[in-house]
Amino acid sequence: MDFGDDGKDAYVRTSAIAGGAALAIGDEVEYEVEEGERRPKAKNARKL
């Protein structure tokens, strides 16, 4: 999952995806980012 224009990645847990949808490479998503213990992580992810 691409994290904005700076090219950094954000970790996405399945539980962070609305409705429990699965993501595939290339899927477009909308999400918020919060700091995780080791790296940024996505929350409130939604497949577009």
C-alpha positions in Angstrom: 0.0 0.0 0.0 1.5 3.3 -1.0 1.7 6.0 1.7 1.2 9.3 -0.2 3.5 11.1 -2.5 6.7 10.4 -0.4 6.6 6.7 -1.5 6.6 5.3 2.1 4.6 2.2 2.9 1.9 1.8 5.5 1.1 -1.5 7.1 -2.6 -2.7 6.7 -4.2 -5.3 8.8 -7.2 -7.1 7.5 -9.2 -5.8 10.5 -8.5 -2.2 9.3 -10.4 -2.7 6.1 -14.0 -1.7 6.2 -16.3 -4.7 5.8 -13.4 -7.1 6.0 -12.8 -6.9 2.2 -9.6 -8.5 0.9 -7.1 -6.3 -1.0 -5.2 -7.4 -4.1 -2.1 -5.8 -5.5 -3.1 -2.7 -7.5 -6.4 -2.1 -5.6 -7.0 1.5 -4.9 -7.9 2.4 -1.3 -8.6 5.3 0.9 -7.3 5.3 4.5 -6.0 7.2 7.5 -2.5 6.7 8.9 -1.5 6.4 12.5 1.9 5.6 14.0 2.3 1.9 14.9 4.9 0.4 17.2 7.4 -0.2 14.4 6.0 1.7 11.4 3.1 3.8 10.1 -0.1 1.7 9.8 -3.4 2.3 8.0 -6.7 2.5 9.8 -10.2 3.0 8.5 -9.1 1.6 5.1 -11.8 1.4 2.4 -11.5 -0.2 -1.0 -12.5 2.2 -3.8 
